[in-house]
Amino acid sequence: MEFATPGSYLIFIAHQPHPSMSEPHESNDQPKPVDTDPIEPKQPVKAKSSSGIQKALLYIAIGVLVGVLIDQKVADFLPSVLPPLMTVFVSFFLLIIVAIIALPRIINYLAKRYTGQDVDVEQVVGDIQSKANHIADTVASYALAKADPEVRKNIRQDLPGILHYLVFSRLRNSGLRMLVTVFVAIGGLMGTILLYNQNELLSGQNDLLTGQNDLLLKQNEKIDNQILLDEASRRSSLNFLLGNVLDQVNEELKNPENTDRHLSPELIGRIASLSQSFQPYYFMEDSSLTEKPLSPERGNLLLALVNSGLDTSALAAIFEKTIFSSAFLDRAVLDSVHLQRANLFNADLSRANLSGADLRGADLGIADLNRANLSIADLKGADLSFADLNDANLSRADLRGTDIRGANLSRADLRYADLRDANLFSVNLFSANLFSANLSWASLSRADLSGAHLRDADLSGADLRIADLSVADLRGADLSGADLRGADLSGADLSGADLSGADLSGADLSGADLSGIKGINSEMLSSFSIYNIKNLPDSLAKKLKTRIEKKPE
């Protein structure tokens, strides 16, 4: 039986005859037994609250999920579609409210359409319940006349509720569930969209704050630069003093009696005092602020003195009392000048031409000599510790006894350079060219010589402990008596090298080329890695194999 509407149900009930009219008794003596037990109202079973909560949570989850999907897929279009969506949601909400208010009128309209007369909604519901009770009595009294009284009693109690549920409650609950689903889903969707919009606003605000902070930082940087430039302007005002001192130098040198081209002690003292007043500072160089404070005035003073034709003894007297540390001498032309024992600590001599210069005993610690030309320069006993000599030209330079600890000589040109007894501890000589260089008895412990060109170099007696000589070119090199304990010679080309008397304890020769090597025996190769050695002489290989086989387990 299908109950489409309350009206159709009324029509169905109206056509059902009453049992008293259509079913006569068999006789007055044997009437049908009728259960007259009072009908006890059955308590309605309460729906589980947990089920409703679960459904509500499910609807909310669906709405949030839809909102997240929209956020991910059409996030770029949300600012344009959000106002129309809000309008649609509010309009739909108002429409539902109007529909709920007008529901009785709608039901009256439907009832009148199916029954042909006005019907009060409450009266219709009452009639439905009355007819449901009547059907229950009829079924219990006649259709189940032979059934157990208890069964009839239960049917009379339950059947009206079942009919009422099918006709009215079913339709009502379905509609309510649909409305709740729509509202919760749309609510979750709109909530997610609103949260997204709020996050976008917060993100935009954070971007504005970040931009403001960047502007403040730039402003502070400009202020700092301006302060530094003001300091530079103040210090440059001392240049007139420099002019006065140089004028006095010129006057003394023009004196006919000054044949040895010396300077008076008073003038040397004034030069030393002036140089001391030329403190380093930051200034603009090539449209940018210098990386460290430097003194251009000290650089100008030094250039003027070394090019004035002073006797070397006069220059020695000046360098003994005058400091030129942090002097700015970028690209300076100082070839063949006398700078013996000059204090050039932390000076900027990048790209300077110092070819043939006399720098014996000079202090060039942490100086910038990047790409400087020091070819044929005399640097005996000089201090080049931690200096930057990257890409510098030191070919044929005399570096005997020089302190070059921790210096950067990567890719430097040291062909034919004399580095005997030099201190090269932990120096960086990556890919440096040391062709035919003399490094005998030099200290190269922990030095980085990876990829260095040491062909025909003299490394006899050198300290190469824990040095990195991987992939180095050591063809024909003299390593006799060298200390190579723990050195990395992996992949190095040692063909034709002389290793007689060398200590190779713990050295790594894996992948090294030993073709034509001299002064090496199997005992020297027994205590370090020789994995994949290339071109190992046959006689040496046999001795090594025999030694390994005889080695006790």
C-alpha positions in Angstrom: 0.0 0.0 0.0 1.5 3.4 -1.0 0.6 6.6 0.9 1.7 9.5 -1.3 -0.1 12.3 0.6 -2.3 12.8 3.6 -5.2 13.6 1.2 -4.8 10.3 -0.7 -4.8 8.5 2.6 -8.1 10.2 3.6 -9.7 9.1 0.3 -8.6 5.5 1.0 -10.1 5.5 4.5 -13.4 7.0 3.2 -13.9 4.1 0.9 -13.4 1.4 3.6 -16.7 0.0 5.0 -17.2 -0.2 8.7 -17.2 -3.7 10.1 -20.6 -3.2 11.7 -22.1 -2.4 8.3 -20.5 -5.0 6.0 -19.8 -8.0 8.3 -23.0 -9.5 9.8 -22.8 -11.8 12.9 -23.2 -15.5 12.3 -25.9 -15.7 15.0 -27.0 -14.0 18.1 -26.2 -17.1 20.1 -22.6 -17.3 18.9 -21.1 -13.9 18.5 -17.5 -13.4 17.5 -15.3 -13.0 20.4 -14.0 -9.5 20.7 -11.1 -8.6 22.8 -12.3 -5.9 25.1 -9.0 -5.7 27.0 -8.1 -2.1 27.6 -5.4 -0.9 25.3 -2.4 0.2 27.2 -0.6 3.0 25.6 2.9 1.9 24.6 5.6 4.2 25.5 7.4 5.6 22.4 10.9 4.4 22.0 13.4 7.2 22.2 15.9 7.5 19.4 19.5 7.1 20.4 21.0 10.6 20.9 24.4 9.3 19.7 22.9 8.5 16.3 21.7 12.1 15.9 25.1 13.4 17.0 26.9 11.1 14.5 24.7 12.3 11.7 25.2 15.9 12.6 29.0 15.4 12.7 28.8 13.6 9.3 26.9 16.5 7.8 29.4 19.0 9.2 32.3 16.9 7.9 30.7 16.8 4.4 30.4 20.5 4.4 33.9 21.1 5.6 35.2 18.7 3.0 33.4 20.4 0.2 34.7 23.7 1.5 38.3 22.4 1.5 38.0 21.0 -2.0 36.6 24.3 -3.2 39.4 26.1 -1.4 42.1 23.9 -3.1 40.6 23.9 -6.6 39.1 27.4 -7.0 41.0 29.4 -4.4 42.0 32.0 -7.1 38.3 32.6 -7.9 37.0 32.7 -4.3 37.2 36.5 -4.0 34.9 36.9 -7.0 32.5 34.1 -6.2 32.2 34.5 -2.4 29.7 37.4 -2.5 27.3 35.6 -4.9 27.6 32.4 -2.8 26.7 34.3 0.4 23.7 35.9 -1.4 22.5 32.5 -2.5 22.9 31.0 0.9 21.0 33.8 2.7 18.3 33.7 0.0 17.9 29.9 0.4 17.7 30.3 4.2 15.0 32.9 3.9 13.1 30.8 1.4 13.1 27.8 3.8 11.8 30.0 6.6 9.0 31.3 4.4 8.2 27.7 3.3 7.9 26.6 7.0 5.6 29.4 7.9 3.4 28.8 4.8 3.4 25.0 5.3 -0.2 24.8 6.8 -1.5 26.8 3.8 0.3 24.5 1.4 -1.1 21.4 3.1 -4.7 22.9 3.0 -4.2 23.6 -0.7 -3.1 20.0 -1.4 -6.0 18.6 0.7 -8.5 20.8 -1.1 -7.1 19.7 -4.4 -7.5 16.0 -3.6 -10.7 16.1 -1.6 -12.5 19.0 -3.2 -13.2 20.8 0.1 -11.3 22.9 2.7 -9.7 20.7 5.3 -8.1 21.9 8.6 -4.6 20.5 9.0 -5.1 19.6 12.7 -8.5 18.0 11.8 -6.8 15.9 9.1 -4.1 14.7 11.5 -6.8 13.8 14.0 -8.8 11.9 11.4 -5.7 10.0 10.3 -5.1 9.0 13.9 -8.7 8.0 14.5 -8.9 6.0 11.3 -5.6 4.3 12.2 -7.1 3.3 15.6 -10.3 2.0 13.8 -8.2 -0.1 11.4 -6.3 -1.5 14.4 -9.6 -2.5 16.1 -10.9 -4.0 12.9 -7.8 -6.1 12.3 -7.5 -7.2 15.9 -11.2 -8.1 16.2 -12.0 -9.8 12.9 -8.8 -10.6 10.9 -7.1 -12.0 13.9 -10.1 -13.4 15.7 -8.4 -16.7 16.3 -5.1 -15.3 17.3 -3.9 -15.3 20.9 -5.4 -12.5 22.9 -2.0 -11.2 23.9 -1.0 -11.0 20.2 -4.3 -9.1 19.4 -3.6 -6.8 22.3 -0.1 -6.0 21.0 -1.3 -5.4 17.5 -4.0 -3.0 18.7 -1.4 -1.1 20.5 1.3 -1.0 17.8 -0.7 -0.8 14.5 -2.0 2.8 14.9 1.5 4.1 15.5 2.9 2.2 12.5 0.2 3.6 10.2 0.7 7.1 11.6 4.5 6.8 11.1 4.1 5.6 7.5 1.6 8.3 6.6 2.9 11.3 8.4 6.1 10.9 10.4 8.0 9.3 7.5 7.3 12.2 5.2 8.1 14.7 8.0 11.4 13.1 9.1 12.6 12.8 5.5 12.0 16.5 4.9 13.6 17.5 8.1 16.7 15.3 7.4 17.0 16.8 4.0 16.8 20.4 5.4 19.3 19.6 8.1 21.7 18.1 5.6 21.5 21.0 3.3 21.9 23.6 6.1 24.7 21.8 7.8 26.6 21.1 4.5 26.2 24.7 3.3 27.1 26.0 6.8 30.3 24.0 6.8 31.0 25.1 3.2 30.5 28.8 4.0 32.4 28.5 7.3 35.4 27.1 5.5 35.2 29.8 2.8 35.0 32.5 5.5 38.0 31.0 7.3 39.9 31.0 4.1 39.0 34.6 3.4 40.1 35.5 7.0 43.4 33.7 6.5 43.9 35.6 3.2 43.3 38.9 5.0 45.8 37.9 7.7 48.3 36.8 5.1 48.0 40.1 3.3 48.4 42.0 6.6 51.6 39.9 7.4 52.9 40.7 3.9 52.4 44.4 4.5 54.2 44.2 7.9 57.0 42.3 6.2 57.3 45.0 3.5 57.2 47.7 6.2 60.0 45.9 8.1 62.1 45.7 4.9 61.6 49.4 4.3 62.7 50.1 7.8 65.8 47.9 7.5 66.7 49.6 4.2 66.2 53.0 5.8 68.4 52.0 8.7 71.0 50.7 6.3 71.0 54.0 4.4 71.3 55.9 7.7 74.3 53.8 8.7 75.9 54.3 5.3 75.3 58.0 5.6 77.0 58.0 9.0 79.9 56.1 7.5 80.1 58.4 4.5 80.1 61.4 6.9 83.1 59.8 8.7 84.8 59.3 5.3 84.2 62.9 4.5 85.7 64.0 7.8 88.7 61.8 7.4 89.3 62.9 3.9 89.7 66.4 5.2 93.1 65.3 6.5 94.3 65.1 2.9 95.6 68.7 3.1 98.0 67.5 5.9 99.2 64.7 3.5 99.9 67.4 0.9 102.0 69.4 3.4 104.1 66.4 4.4 104.7 65.4 0.8 105.8 69.0 0.0 108.3 68.8 2.8 109.6 65.4 1.4 110.0 67.0 -2.0 111.9 70.0 -0.5 114.4 67.8 1.4 115.0 65.7 -1.7 115.7 68.8 -3.8 118.4 69.9 -1.3 121.7 69.7 -3.2 123.4 68.6 -0.1 121.1 65.6 0.3 122.9 63.3 -2.1 122.0 60.1 -0.4 118.3 61.0 -0.6 117.6 60.6 3.1 114.9 62.3 5.1 115.3 64.0 8.4 114.3 62.2 11.6 111.8 65.0 12.2 110.1 64.5 8.9 110.0 60.7 9.3 108.4 61.2 12.7 105.7 63.4 11.1 105.1 60.8 8.4 104.6 58.2 11.1 102.2 60.4 13.0 100.2 61.3 9.9 99.9 57.6 9.0 98.7 56.8 12.5 95.9 59.5 12.1 94.7 57.9 8.9 92.4 55.4 10.6 90.5 52.9 8.4 86.8 53.5 7.7 84.1 52.3 5.3 83.6 54.1 2.0 82.0 53.7 -1.3 84.0 51.7 -3.9 82.5 50.8 -7.3 79.0 52.0 -6.2 79.0 49.8 -3.1 80.2 50.1 0.5 83.6 48.4 1.2 83.3 45.0 3.0 85.8 46.1 5.7 87.2 49.4 7.0 90.2 50.5 4.9 92.4 53.6 4.7 92.8 55.1 1.2 95.0 57.9 2.8 97.5 55.4 4.0 97.6 53.8 0.5 98.2 57.2 -1.1 101.0 58.0 1.4 102.7 54.7 0.7 102.5 55.1 -3.0 103.9 58.6 -2.8 106.9 57.5 -0.6 107.9 54.4 -2.6 107.8 56.4 -5.9 109.7 59.5 -4.6 113.1 58.0 -5.3 114.0 57.7 -1.6 117.0 55.6 -0.7 116.2 52.1 0.5 117.7 52.9 3.9 115.4 55.9 4.2 112.4 53.7 3.3 113.6 51.1 5.9 113.6 53.9 8.5 110.1 54.9 7.5 108.7 51.4 7.5 110.3 50.8 11.0 108.2 53.5 12.5 105.2 53.9 10.2 102.2 51.5 9.9 100.3 50.9 6.6 97.9 48.3 7.9 94.5 48.3 6.3 95.8 50.5 3.5 93.6 50.6 0.4 95.9 49.7 -2.5 93.5 48.0 -4.9 95.0 47.8 -8.4 98.1 49.7 -7.2 101.3 49.6 -9.3 104.1 48.6 -7.0 106.3 46.6 -9.2 110.0 46.4 -8.2 109.5 48.7 -5.2 111.2 48.3 -1.9 108.7 47.2 0.8 111.1 45.3 3.0 109.6 44.8 6.5 106.6 47.0 5.6 103.5 46.7 7.8 100.8 45.8 5.3 98.7 43.8 7.7 95.0 43.5 6.5 95.8 45.7 3.5 93.8 45.5 0.3 96.2 44.7 -2.5 93.8 42.9 -4.7 94.8 43.0 -8.4 97.9 45.0 -7.4 101.1 44.7 -9.4 103.9 43.6 -7.1 106.0 41.9 -9.6 109.6 41.9 -8.6 108.9 43.8 -5.4 111.1 43.4 -2.3 108.8 42.2 0.4 111.3 40.4 2.6 110.0 40.2 6.2 106.9 42.2 5.3 103.7 41.7 7.3 100.9 40.7 4.9 98.9 38.7 7.4 95.2 38.4 6.4 95.9 40.8 3.5 93.8 40.6 0.4 96.1 39.7 -2.5 93.4 38.2 -4.7 94.5 38.1 -8.3 97.6 40.0 -7.4 100.8 39.7 -9.5 103.7 38.6 -7.2 105.8 37.0 -9.9 109.5 37.0 -9.2 108.8 38.9 -5.9 111.1 38.3 -3.0 109.0 37.2 0.0 111.6 35.5 2.1 110.5 35.5 5.7 107.3 37.4 5.0 104.1 36.8 7.0 101.3 35.7 4.7 99.3 33.8 7.3 95.6 33.6 6.4 96.1 35.9 3.4 93.8 35.6 0.4 96.0 34.7 -2.6 93.3 33.2 -4.6 94.2 33.2 -8.3 97.4 35.1 -7.5 100.5 34.9 -9.7 103.5 33.7 -7.6 105.5 32.1 -10.4 109.2 32.1 -9.6 108.6 33.9 -6.4 111.0 33.4 -3.5 108.9 32.2 -0.6 111.6 30.5 1.5 110.8 30.4 5.1 107.6 32.2 4.5 104.7 31.8 7.0 101.6 31.0 4.8 99.5 29.1 7.4 95.8 28.9 6.6 96.2 31.1 3.5 94.0 30.6 0.5 96.1 29.8 -2.6 93.4 28.0 -4.6 94.2 28.1 -8.3 97.3 30.2 -7.7 100.2 30.1 -10.1 103.3 28.8 -8.2 105.3 27.5 -11.1 109.0 27.3 -10.3 108.3 29.0 -6.9 110.8 28.4 -4.1 108.9 27.3 -1.0 111.7 25.6 0.8 111.1 25.4 4.6 107.9 27.4 4.2 105.1 26.9 6.7 102.1 25.8 4.7 100.1 24.2 7.5 96.4 23.8 6.6 96.9 26.0 3.4 94.4 25.8 0.6 96.2 24.8 -2.6 93.2 23.4 -4.5 94.0 23.1 -8.2 97.1 25.3 -7.7 99.8 25.1 -10.3 103.1 24.0 -8.6 104.9 22.7 -11.6 108.6 22.3 -10.8 108.1 24.2 -7.5 110.6 23.5 -4.7 108.8 22.4 -1.6 111.6 20.5 0.1 111.2 20.4 3.8 108.1 22.5 3.7 105.4 21.9 6.2 102.2 20.9 4.4 100.5 19.1 7.2 96.7 19.1 6.7 97.1 21.1 3.5 94.5 20.8 0.7 96.4 19.9 -2.5 93.5 18.1 -4.1 93.7 18.5 -7.9 97.0 20.4 -7.6 99.5 20.2 -10.4 102.8 19.1 -8.8 104.5 17.6 -11.8 108.3 17.5 -11.3 107.9 19.3 -8.0 110.5 18.8 -5.2 108.7 17.6 -2.1 111.7 15.8 -0.6 111.5 15.7 3.2 108.2 17.6 3.2 105.7 17.1 6.0 102.5 16.0 4.3 100.8 14.3 7.2 97.0 14.1 6.7 97.4 16.2 3.6 94.8 15.9 0.8 96.5 15.0 -2.4 93.6 13.3 -4.0 93.6 13.4 -7.8 96.8 15.4 -7.7 99.3 15.3 -10.6 102.5 14.1 -9.0 104.2 12.7 -12.1 107.9 12.7 -11.7 107.7 14.4 -8.3 110.4 13.9 -5.7 108.8 12.6 -2.6 111.9 11.0 -1.1 111.9 11.1 2.6 108.5 12.8 2.7 106.2 12.2 5.6 102.9 11.0 4.1 101.3 9.4 7.1 97.6 9.4 6.8 97.7 11.3 3.5 95.0 11.0 0.9 96.6 10.0 -2.4 93.5 8.4 -3.9 93.3 8.8 -7.6 96.6 10.6 -7.7 99.0 10.2 -10.6 102.3 9.1 -9.1 103.8 7.7 -12.3 107.6 8.1 -12.3 107.5 9.7 -8.8 110.3 8.9 -6.3 109.0 7.7 -2.9 112.2 6.3 -1.6 112.4 6.6 2.2 108.9 8.1 2.3 106.6 7.1 5.2 103.3 6.0 3.8 101.7 4.6 7.1 98.0 4.9 6.9 98.1 6.6 3.5 95.3 6.0 1.0 96.5 5.0 -2.5 93.2 3.6 -3.8 92.9 4.3 -7.5 96.4 5.9 -7.7 98.6 5.4 -10.7 101.9 3.9 -9.7 103.4 3.2 -13.1 107.2 3.6 -13.1 107.2 4.6 -9.5 110.6 4.6 -7.7 111.7 3.7 -4.2 108.7 1.8 -3.1 108.5 -1.8 -1.8 105.8 -4.2 -0.6 106.5 -3.5 3.0 105.6 0.2 2.4 102.3 -0.9 0.9 101.2 -3.4 3.5 99.6 -1.0 6.0 97.4 1.2 3.9 94.6 1.0 1.4 95.8 0.0 -2.1 92.4 -0.8 -3.5 92.3 -0.6 -7.3 95.8 0.7 -7.7 96.6 1.3 -11.3 99.7 0.1 -13.1 101.4 -1.4 -10.0 104.7 -2.9 -11.2 104.6 -6.7 -11.6 107.5 -7.4 -9.3 105.9 -5.2 -6.6 102.5 -6.8 -7.1 104.0 -10.3 -6.7 105.8 -9.4 -3.6 102.8 -7.7 -2.1 100.6 -10.8 -2.9 103.1 -13.1 -1.3 103.2 -10.9 1.8 99.5 -10.8 2.1 99.1 -14.6 1.7 101.8 -15.2 4.4 100.1 -12.7 6.8 98.9 -14.7 9.8 95.1 -14.6 10.4 
